[in-house]
Amino acid sequence: MGMRMSVIGTGYLGSTHAACMAELGHEVIGVDVDPHKIELLSRGETPFFEPGLDGLIRKHISSGRLHFTTSYQEAADFANVHFLGVGTPQQKNSYAADMTFVRSAVTNLVPLLRGRHIIFGKSTVPVGTARVLQQLTDRLVASQDADSSTTDAWETSVDIAWNPEFLREGHAVQDTIHPDRIVLGVENSPSEVEDVARKIYAQPLAEGTPLLVTDFATSELVKVSANAFLATKISFINAVSEVCEASGADITVLADAIGADERIGRKFLNAGLGFGGGCLPKDIRAFMARAGELGADQALTFLREVDAINLRRRERLVSMVKDACGGSLHDARVTVLGAAFKPESDDVRDSPALAVAGALSLAGAQVSVYDPQAMTNASKVFPTLMYADTVWDALHNADVVVVATEWTEFKQLDPSEARACVASPTIIDGRNCLDVDAWMQAGWSVRALGRSL
């Protein structure tokens, strides 16, 4: 039998979680302070691209299991289970995470609660946050008890639990409905909270998904540790690709060889332009900042180099384009294929592709950008770039073509047709995703990060 629950925050994480909880059979209300966002979601539309999400939202608005509101009071009256899915962006002039939205959500919701409630945190937060929020919640409930004239105010109790998300953009619906693990951090009423979590996630648990129940600190560290490891693996292979370029080795063959070792694995060993988006860059920086606050600053100093290697890949690609243009980018016509930080997304936050396009433009190139989904978001960040309506428009009369996001559309381009569009058949594969032999046979000069071609 389904439960009633609210999801506080209806950005990427919150709206996905709300729709997927409805798909799992629950009645869900999504809450956000942004009326425009709520209006869009109530029509079954999202302000971002995520495969399958719009259809899922429309399905459960129609089924009656999902609706959206700007009212915290409505959420408090509707449910006794609440998910916290607001953003934790990087602070300005600091590596630390900004917890403003998290604290605001708790202070807006808790004073309205009556009876027994559980708040499950989904946001990625610095270790120690859940305990602080439990203390804040206890103070708010105590203040409510002291100020209330109602006879049942003393019966209100609110427990915080931490249930981190592990979503991959482009696969978020699948990752929520069929997760590879569920982590639950509890301190107060552990048996009761675990029982509720098991009811919420009954379907994935029945499919064999493991539930790992632990303390607050461990549950908070799981998410940032996972992201730090993935970022480290990506930067490792990109660092080795620098050596491959210097020595004449091929990073793709090297990655296949070391990835065949089951202790290492092939995933996340695709050398190229590096990582971006709204998670990995900010999360590793916040992890370093929090470790410093805890007095463990030396433990994560290697993440500074992980970050530096990642950013250096962007500079290297710009340098390769400059070399391909004869040493000067002034008035060079450069096509950049991709603006999103990864395929199947319209997210341009800290996007390597868009950073390269912007750097090329600032260096004097005439840059034409095309992305299947991220054009609107990209144009808000870099309005001075030229944005083409189709990949063929983008390729027209180009001196150099750069593949910066590995969309399927770009991987499946016909090299001969593409050659007919450009002024000079020179392509730089920033993601090592092209069939190099096919492009060379079609008469293209091909260059790639980490390879001597």
C-alpha positions in Angstrom: 0.0 0.0 0.0 1.3 3.4 -1.0 2.3 6.1 1.5 1.8 9.9 1.5 4.9 12.0 1.3 6.2 15.4 0.4 9.3 16.3 -1.6 10.7 19.7 -0.6 12.5 21.3 -3.5 11.5 20.5 -7.1 14.7 21.1 -9.0 16.5 18.2 -10.8 16.7 16.0 -7.7 13.4 16.8 -6.2 11.2 16.6 -9.2 12.8 13.3 -10.3 12.3 11.9 -6.8 8.7 13.0 -6.6 7.8 11.5 -9.9 9.6 8.2 -9.2 8.0 7.9 -5.8 4.6 8.3 -7.5 5.7 5.6 -9.9 6.4 3.3 -6.9 2.8 3.7 -5.8 3.0 6.6 -3.3 0.9 9.8 -3.1 3.3 12.7 -3.5 3.2 16.4 -3.2 6.1 18.5 -4.5 6.9 21.8 -2.8 8.9 24.7 -4.1 9.1 28.4 -3.4 9.3 29.2 -7.1 5.8 29.7 -8.5 7.0 29.5 -12.1 8.6 26.1 -11.5 5.4 24.8 -9.8 3.3 26.1 -12.7 5.5 24.3 -15.2 5.5 21.0 -13.3 1.8 21.1 -12.8 1.5 21.1 -16.6 3.7 18.1 -16.8 6.7 20.1 -18.0 10.2 20.3 -16.5 12.6 23.3 -16.8 15.4 20.9 -17.8 15.9 17.8 -19.9 15.9 14.4 -18.4 14.9 11.4 -20.6 11.5 10.0 -19.5 10.8 12.4 -16.7 8.2 14.7 -18.3 6.2 11.6 -19.3 6.4 10.2 -15.8 5.2 13.5 -14.3 2.3 13.7 -16.7 1.4 10.1 -16.0 1.1 10.6 -12.3 -0.6 14.0 -12.4 -3.3 12.2 -14.4 -3.3 9.3 -12.0 -3.8 11.7 -9.1 -0.7 10.4 -7.2 1.4 13.6 -7.9 0.7 17.2 -7.5 2.8 20.4 -6.8 2.4 23.4 -4.6 4.2 26.4 -3.2 2.5 25.8 0.2 4.6 24.3 3.0 1.4 24.2 5.0 -0.2 22.0 2.4 2.8 19.6 2.6 2.7 19.6 6.4 -1.0 18.7 6.4 -0.7 16.1 3.6 2.1 13.8 4.8 4.1 12.6 7.7 7.1 11.6 5.5 9.1 14.3 3.9 12.1 14.3 1.5 14.5 17.2 1.4 15.8 17.7 -2.1 17.0 21.3 -2.3 20.3 22.5 -3.8 23.6 22.8 -2.0 25.6 25.0 -4.4 29.2 26.0 -3.9 29.6 29.2 -1.8 30.9 32.3 -3.6 34.7 32.8 -3.0 34.9 29.4 -1.2 35.0 25.7 -1.8 32.4 25.1 0.9 28.8 24.1 0.2 26.1 26.7 0.7 23.6 25.3 3.2 21.1 28.2 3.0 18.4 26.3 1.1 18.6 23.3 3.3 18.3 25.3 6.5 15.5 27.4 5.0 13.5 24.3 4.0 13.7 22.9 7.5 12.8 26.2 9.2 9.9 26.6 6.9 8.5 23.1 7.3 9.1 22.0 10.9 7.0 24.7 12.7 4.0 23.6 10.7 4.2 19.9 11.6 1.9 18.3 14.1 2.2 14.7 15.3 4.9 12.2 14.2 7.1 13.0 11.2 10.3 11.9 9.5 12.4 14.0 7.2 14.6 12.1 4.9 17.5 14.2 3.5 18.4 13.6 -0.1 20.7 16.6 -0.8 24.4 16.2 -0.9 25.7 17.8 2.3 28.9 18.2 4.3 29.4 15.5 6.9 27.8 16.6 10.2 24.8 18.3 8.6 22.2 15.8 9.6 23.1 16.1 13.3 22.9 19.9 13.1 19.6 19.7 11.4 18.2 17.3 14.0 19.3 19.8 16.7 17.7 22.6 14.7 14.5 20.6 14.3 14.4 19.8 18.1 14.7 23.5 18.9 11.9 24.4 16.5 9.6 21.7 17.9 10.4 22.8 21.4 9.6 26.4 20.5 6.4 25.3 18.9 5.4 23.5 22.0 6.2 26.5 24.2 4.3 28.9 22.0 1.3 26.8 21.1 -2.0 26.9 23.0 -3.2 23.6 21.5 -3.4 20.6 23.8 -1.7 18.2 21.3 1.4 20.3 20.6 3.6 18.3 22.9 2.9 15.2 20.8 4.9 16.6 17.8 8.2 14.8 17.1 10.3 15.0 14.0 13.2 12.7 13.2 15.9 13.5 10.6 17.3 10.6 8.6 19.8 10.8 5.7 19.1 9.0 2.5 21.6 10.3 -0.1 20.8 10.2 -3.8 23.0 8.5 -6.4 21.5 9.8 -9.6 23.3 10.0 -13.0 22.0 12.8 -15.2 20.5 11.1 -18.2 19.6 8.0 -16.2 17.9 9.6 -13.2 14.5 7.9 -13.5 16.1 4.4 -13.8 18.5 5.2 -11.0 15.6 6.2 -8.6 13.2 3.3 -9.5 15.9 0.6 -9.7 18.8 1.9 -7.6 22.0 -0.2 -7.1 21.9 0.6 -3.4 19.9 2.5 -0.8 21.8 4.1 2.0 20.0 5.2 5.2 21.6 7.2 8.0 19.7 7.2 11.3 20.3 8.1 14.9 16.9 8.7 16.6 14.3 5.9 16.5 16.4 3.7 14.1 13.9 0.8 14.0 10.9 3.0 13.2 12.8 5.0 10.6 14.1 1.9 8.9 10.6 0.4 8.8 9.3 3.5 7.1 12.2 3.4 4.6 11.5 -0.2 3.8 7.9 0.6 3.0 8.9 3.5 0.8 11.4 1.4 -1.1 9.5 -1.8 -1.0 9.7 -2.4 -4.8 13.4 -1.9 -5.3 14.1 -3.9 -2.1 12.0 -6.8 -3.5 14.1 -6.6 -6.6 17.2 -7.3 -4.5 18.5 -3.7 -4.0 20.6 -3.7 -0.8 19.6 -1.4 2.0 22.6 -0.2 4.0 21.6 1.2 7.4 24.3 3.3 9.2 24.9 6.4 11.2 24.5 10.0 10.0 28.2 10.7 9.3 28.7 7.6 7.2 25.6 8.1 5.1 26.7 11.7 4.4 30.2 10.7 3.5 29.1 7.9 1.2 27.8 10.3 -1.5 30.8 12.7 -1.5 33.2 9.8 -1.3 31.6 8.1 -4.3 31.8 11.3 -6.3 35.4 12.0 -5.2 36.4 8.5 -6.3 34.8 8.8 -9.7 36.4 12.2 -10.2 39.8 10.8 -9.2 39.4 7.9 -11.7 38.5 10.3 -14.5 41.4 12.6 -13.7 43.8 9.7 -13.4 43.2 8.5 -16.9 43.4 12.1 -18.2 46.7 12.5 -16.4 48.0 9.4 -18.1 46.7 10.7 -21.4 49.0 13.6 -21.0 51.9 11.1 -20.8 50.5 9.3 -23.8 50.5 12.4 -25.9 54.1 13.1 -24.9 55.3 9.6 -25.6 53.2 8.6 -28.6 51.1 6.0 -26.8 47.4 5.5 -27.3 45.2 6.2 -24.2 42.2 4.3 -25.5 44.2 1.0 -25.9 45.9 1.6 -22.5 42.5 2.1 -20.9 41.1 -1.1 -22.4 44.2 -3.0 -21.1 44.1 -1.7 -17.5 40.3 -1.8 -17.5 40.4 -5.5 -18.2 41.8 -5.9 -14.6 38.6 -6.6 -12.6 40.2 -4.7 -9.6 40.2 -1.6 -11.8 37.3 -1.9 -14.3 36.8 -0.1 -17.6 34.1 2.3 -16.5 35.1 6.0 -16.1 38.4 5.4 -17.9 37.4 7.3 -21.0 40.1 9.9 -21.4 39.0 13.2 -22.8 37.8 16.6 -21.8 37.0 15.7 -18.2 34.1 16.0 -15.9 31.7 18.9 -15.2 28.1 19.4 -14.2 26.5 20.4 -11.0 27.8 17.5 -8.8 31.4 16.3 -9.2 33.2 19.6 -9.3 31.4 21.2 -6.4 31.2 18.0 -4.4 35.0 17.4 -4.4 35.6 21.0 -3.5 33.1 20.9 -0.6 34.6 17.6 0.5 38.0 19.3 0.8 36.6 22.3 2.6 34.8 20.1 5.1 37.8 17.9 5.8 39.8 21.1 6.5 37.1 22.3 9.0 37.4 18.9 10.7 41.1 19.1 11.0 41.7 16.5 8.4 42.8 18.9 5.6 45.9 16.8 4.6 43.7 13.7 3.9 42.2 15.1 0.7 44.9 17.4 -0.7 45.1 15.0 -3.7 41.7 16.2 -4.8 43.2 19.6 -5.6 45.3 17.9 -8.2 42.2 15.9 -9.4 40.5 19.3 -9.9 43.6 20.8 -11.6 44.0 17.9 -14.0 40.4 18.2 -15.0 40.6 21.9 -15.7 43.9 21.5 -17.6 42.2 19.2 -20.1 40.1 22.2 -21.3 43.3 24.3 -21.8 44.9 21.4 -23.7 41.9 21.2 -26.1 42.0 24.9 -26.8 45.7 24.6 -27.5 45.1 21.7 -29.9 42.5 23.8 -31.8 45.0 26.7 -32.0 47.6 24.4 -33.4 45.2 23.1 -35.9 44.5 26.7 -37.0 48.2 27.3 -37.7 49.0 28.9 -34.4 46.4 31.7 -34.3 42.7 31.6 -33.5 42.0 35.1 -34.9 38.9 34.8 -37.2 39.2 31.0 -37.4 35.8 29.4 -37.9 35.5 26.7 -35.2 32.5 24.4 -34.8 32.0 23.0 -31.3 29.7 20.0 -31.2 28.3 19.9 -27.7 27.4 22.3 -24.9 26.0 20.1 -22.2 28.6 18.6 -19.7 27.4 15.1 -20.8 25.0 13.6 -23.3 21.3 13.0 -22.5 21.3 16.3 -20.5 20.8 20.0 -21.0 23.0 20.9 -17.9 25.7 23.4 -18.8 26.9 24.0 -15.2 30.7 23.8 -15.2 30.5 22.2 -18.7 33.9 21.5 -20.2 32.3 21.8 -23.7 30.9 25.2 -23.1 34.1 26.4 -21.3 36.1 25.4 -24.4 33.7 27.2 -26.7 33.9 30.3 -24.6 37.7 30.2 -24.4 38.0 29.8 -28.2 35.7 32.8 -28.7 37.6 35.0 -26.2 40.8 34.0 -28.1 39.4 35.5 -31.3 37.7 32.5 -33.0 34.3 32.6 -34.7 32.6 29.8 -32.7 29.5 28.0 -33.8 27.9 25.7 -31.2 25.4 23.0 -31.6 23.9 20.7 -28.9 20.7 18.6 -29.2 19.3 19.8 -25.9 21.4 22.4 -24.2 21.2 25.4 -26.6 18.9 27.5 -24.5 20.9 27.1 -21.3 24.2 27.6 -23.2 23.0 30.8 -24.7 22.3 32.2 -21.3 25.8 31.5 -20.1 27.6 32.6 -23.3 25.2 34.8 -25.3 28.0 36.1 -27.6 28.6 32.7 -29.2 26.8 31.7 -32.4 24.3 28.9 -32.0 23.3 26.8 -35.0 19.9 25.2 -35.4 21.3 21.9 -36.7 24.5 20.0 -36.7 24.8 20.7 -40.4 24.4 24.4 -40.0 27.1 24.3 -37.3 29.5 22.5 -39.6 29.0 24.9 -42.5 32.3 26.4 -43.7 34.2 25.4 -40.5 38.0 25.4 -40.4 38.1 23.1 -37.4 35.4 20.9 -35.8 35.6 20.0 -32.1 33.6 17.1 -30.6 33.2 18.3 -27.0 30.1 16.2 -25.8 29.7 12.6 -26.9 26.1 12.7 -28.1 25.0 9.8 -30.2 24.1 12.2 -33.0 27.8 13.2 -33.2 29.2 9.7 -33.0 26.9 8.6 -35.8 27.7 11.5 -38.2 28.6 10.4 -41.7 32.2 11.6 -42.2 31.7 12.0 -46.0 28.6 14.1 -45.6 30.2 16.2 -42.9 33.3 16.8 -45.1 31.1 18.3 -47.8 30.0 21.0 -45.3 33.3 22.2 -44.0 36.0 24.5 -45.4 38.8 22.3 -44.0 38.3 18.6 -43.0 40.0 18.9 -39.6 38.3 17.4 -36.5 39.5 17.2 -32.9 37.8 14.4 -30.9 37.7 15.8 -27.3 35.9 12.7 -26.1 37.6 9.8 -27.9 34.2 8.8 -29.2 34.6 8.8 -33.0 35.4 5.9 -35.3 38.8 7.4 -36.2 39.5 5.0 -39.1 36.2 5.9 -40.8 36.9 9.6 -40.5 40.4 9.3 -41.8 39.2 7.2 -44.7 36.8 10.0 -45.6 39.7 12.4 -45.9 39.6 14.0 -42.5 42.7 15.0 -40.4 41.8 13.6 -37.0 43.4 14.6 -33.6 42.4 13.4 -30.2 43.3 13.9 -26.6 45.8 11.2 -25.4 46.4 9.8 -28.9 49.0 10.2 -31.7 47.0 9.9 -34.9 
